[in-house]
Amino acid sequence: MMKRTLFAAALGLMTTQYAFGSSDGSWDAIFAKANGTCIGQSEMNTPEASAPVVFDDATGKIAVLLRGELGRGKAKTKVNLICLYDKKTGRASIAEYRWLGS
């Protein structure tokens, strides 16, 4: 009886990590939504986007770095933007960033 209880407890502990984890499909969907929202709000001409950077659940944010050009014709300007996508609300905040020393 004791061996069965210990085996059941060990089996339960080994499988709990899979029960609470998100599937690859759900992560792909949230990443696609974050990228689409960030790229859409950036108003850039053909932006390049980084792989998403996922912060812990307490923050609830995904960051996407964008680089590209804003404007048309001779008024084009190269910019680097950071986008913070809120997983709960689906809203994104965008700000320009510059590397130190450049």
C-alpha positions as CSV (number, residue, x, y, z in Angstrom):
1,M,0.0,0.0,0.0
2,M,2.8,2.4,0.9
3,K,4.6,1.6,-2.3
4,R,1.5,2.4,-4.4
5,T,1.0,5.7,-2.6
6,L,4.6,6.8,-3.1
7,F,4.5,5.7,-6.8
8,A,1.3,7.7,-7.3
9,A,2.7,10.8,-5.6
10,A,5.9,10.6,-7.6
11,L,4.0,10.2,-10.9
12,G,1.7,13.1,-10.0
13,L,4.7,15.4,-9.3
14,M,6.4,14.4,-12.5
15,T,3.3,15.2,-14.6
16,T,2.2,18.5,-13.0
17,Q,4.7,20.6,-15.0
18,Y,2.9,19.5,-18.2
19,A,-0.5,20.2,-16.8
20,F,0.2,23.9,-16.1
21,G,2.4,24.7,-19.1
22,S,1.1,26.3,-22.2
23,S,1.2,24.6,-25.5
24,D,3.5,25.6,-28.4
25,G,0.4,26.6,-30.4
26,S,-0.9,29.0,-27.7
27,W,2.6,30.6,-27.5
28,D,2.8,30.9,-31.3
29,A,-0.7,32.6,-31.3
30,I,0.2,35.2,-28.6
31,F,3.6,35.9,-30.3
32,A,1.8,36.4,-33.6
33,K,-0.7,38.8,-32.0
34,A,2.1,40.7,-30.2
35,N,4.1,41.1,-33.4
36,G,1.0,42.1,-35.5
37,T,-0.1,44.7,-32.9
38,C,3.4,46.1,-32.5
39,I,4.2,46.3,-36.2
40,G,0.8,47.8,-36.9
41,Q,1.2,50.5,-34.3
42,S,4.8,51.3,-35.4
43,E,3.7,52.8,-38.8
44,M,7.1,51.7,-40.1
45,N,7.8,50.9,-43.7
46,T,8.7,47.2,-43.8
47,P,10.0,46.8,-40.2
48,E,12.2,44.1,-38.9
49,A,11.0,42.5,-35.7
50,S,13.0,40.6,-33.1
51,A,12.0,37.4,-31.5
52,P,9.6,38.1,-28.6
53,V,11.0,38.6,-25.2
54,V,8.6,37.2,-22.6
55,F,8.7,38.7,-19.1
56,D,7.5,36.8,-16.0
57,D,3.8,36.5,-15.3
58,A,3.9,39.2,-12.6
59,T,4.8,41.7,-15.4
60,G,2.5,40.2,-18.0
61,K,4.4,41.8,-20.9
62,I,6.1,40.7,-24.1
63,A,8.7,42.9,-25.6
64,V,9.4,43.2,-29.4
65,L,12.3,45.2,-30.8
66,L,11.6,46.8,-34.1
67,R,13.9,48.6,-36.6
68,G,13.2,50.2,-39.9
69,E,12.2,53.5,-41.5
70,L,9.5,56.0,-40.8
71,G,8.4,58.5,-43.4
72,R,8.4,58.7,-47.2
73,G,10.8,59.8,-49.9
74,K,13.6,62.0,-48.7
75,A,12.0,62.3,-45.3
76,K,12.7,58.7,-44.3
77,T,14.3,58.3,-40.9
78,K,15.9,55.1,-39.6
79,V,14.6,54.3,-36.1
80,N,14.7,51.6,-33.4
81,L,11.5,51.0,-31.4
82,I,10.7,48.9,-28.5
83,C,7.2,47.7,-28.1
84,L,5.7,46.3,-24.9
85,Y,2.6,44.2,-25.5
86,D,0.3,43.5,-22.5
87,K,-0.9,39.9,-22.6
88,K,-4.1,40.7,-20.6
89,T,-5.4,43.8,-22.4
90,G,-3.9,43.2,-25.9
91,R,-2.6,46.8,-25.9
92,A,0.9,47.8,-26.9
93,S,3.1,50.8,-25.9
94,I,5.9,51.9,-28.3
95,A,8.9,54.1,-27.7
96,E,12.0,54.9,-29.6
97,Y,15.3,53.8,-28.1
98,R,18.9,54.5,-28.9
99,W,22.0,52.6,-28.0
100,L,24.3,54.4,-25.6
101,G,27.2,56.0,-27.4
102,S,25.4,56.2,-30.8
